[in-house]
Amino acid sequence: MMATEPMGALREYDAGLDREAFKQAEAAANYAADIVRRKNIGSGVMTAVIDGSFKRVILKEADNFAADLIVVGASGHGFVEQFLLGSVSQEVAKIVYHSGDLFF
């Protein structure tokens, strides 16, 4: 027989995971920014950790900053993972291409 928790316990657990993931994402972004700053003295590097759909956030922030360039990578997921999860870089490129802003 499974022990049951009071209503809301799972929600609190999820919120704790969200906070920890957010902290780890901030630490990773700051670490990467520090590397860029050390190698490119005087470069203006900003970081932001934003909650939301990856492709929507990337495109919205690129629009907000009037970005000239969006750089995204691929992690090399296998066929099954890519089929089930999709590819953020593929989706961003597809949306930008159809908007007419992508040049080769």
C-alpha positions as CSV (number, residue, x, y, z in Angstrom):
1,M,0.0,0.0,0.0
2,M,1.4,3.4,-1.0
3,A,1.6,6.3,1.5
4,T,-0.3,9.3,0.3
5,E,0.9,12.9,0.8
6,P,-1.4,15.8,1.5
7,M,-2.6,17.7,-1.5
8,G,0.0,20.1,-2.8
9,A,3.0,18.0,-1.8
10,L,3.8,17.1,-5.3
11,R,3.4,20.7,-6.5
12,E,6.0,21.8,-3.8
13,Y,8.4,19.1,-4.9
14,D,8.0,20.3,-8.6
15,A,8.6,23.9,-7.5
16,G,11.8,22.8,-5.7
17,L,13.1,21.0,-8.8
18,D,12.3,24.1,-10.8
19,R,14.2,26.3,-8.5
20,E,17.2,24.0,-8.5
21,A,17.1,23.7,-12.3
22,F,17.0,27.5,-12.6
23,K,20.0,27.9,-10.3
24,Q,22.0,25.3,-12.4
25,A,21.0,27.0,-15.6
26,E,22.1,30.4,-14.2
27,A,25.4,28.9,-13.1
28,A,26.0,27.3,-16.5
29,A,25.2,30.6,-18.4
30,N,27.5,32.6,-16.1
31,Y,30.3,30.1,-16.5
32,A,30.0,30.2,-20.3
33,A,29.8,34.0,-20.3
34,D,33.0,34.2,-18.1
35,I,34.8,32.1,-20.7
36,V,33.7,34.4,-23.5
37,R,34.7,37.5,-21.5
38,R,38.1,36.1,-20.7
39,K,38.8,35.3,-24.4
40,N,37.3,38.5,-25.8
41,I,38.2,41.3,-23.4
42,G,35.8,44.1,-23.7
43,S,33.0,42.1,-25.2
44,G,29.5,42.9,-24.0
45,V,28.1,39.5,-22.8
46,M,24.8,39.3,-21.1
47,T,23.1,36.2,-19.8
48,A,19.4,35.5,-19.0
49,V,17.7,32.3,-17.9
50,I,14.1,32.5,-19.1
51,D,11.3,30.0,-18.5
52,G,9.3,28.8,-21.5
53,S,9.4,26.8,-24.7
54,F,13.0,26.9,-26.0
55,K,12.1,27.9,-29.6
56,R,9.6,30.6,-28.6
57,V,12.0,32.1,-26.0
58,I,15.0,32.1,-28.4
59,L,13.0,33.7,-31.2
60,K,11.3,36.2,-28.9
61,E,14.5,37.3,-27.2
62,A,16.3,37.5,-30.6
63,D,13.5,39.8,-31.8
64,N,13.6,41.9,-28.5
65,F,17.4,42.4,-29.0
66,A,17.1,42.9,-32.8
67,A,19.7,40.2,-33.1
68,D,21.6,39.9,-36.3
69,L,22.6,36.3,-35.5
70,I,21.2,33.4,-33.7
71,V,23.6,30.6,-32.9
72,V,22.1,27.2,-31.8
73,G,23.8,23.8,-31.6
74,A,22.7,20.3,-31.9
75,S,23.4,17.7,-29.2
76,G,23.4,14.7,-31.5
77,H,20.3,13.0,-30.3
78,G,19.5,9.7,-32.0
79,F,16.6,9.3,-34.4
80,V,14.1,8.2,-31.7
81,E,14.9,11.1,-29.4
82,Q,14.8,13.6,-32.2
83,F,11.5,12.2,-33.5
84,L,9.9,12.3,-30.0
85,L,11.4,15.5,-28.7
86,G,12.1,17.4,-31.9
87,S,15.1,19.6,-32.6
88,V,15.1,23.2,-31.2
89,S,17.8,24.2,-33.7
90,Q,15.7,22.8,-36.6
91,E,12.6,24.5,-35.5
92,V,14.3,27.8,-34.9
93,A,15.9,27.6,-38.4
94,K,12.6,26.6,-40.0
95,I,10.7,29.5,-38.4
96,V,13.4,32.1,-39.3
97,Y,13.7,30.7,-42.8
98,H,9.9,31.0,-43.4
99,S,10.0,34.6,-42.1
100,G,12.4,35.5,-44.8
101,D,15.1,36.5,-42.3
102,L,17.5,33.6,-43.0
103,F,20.3,34.1,-45.5
104,F,22.8,31.6,-46.8
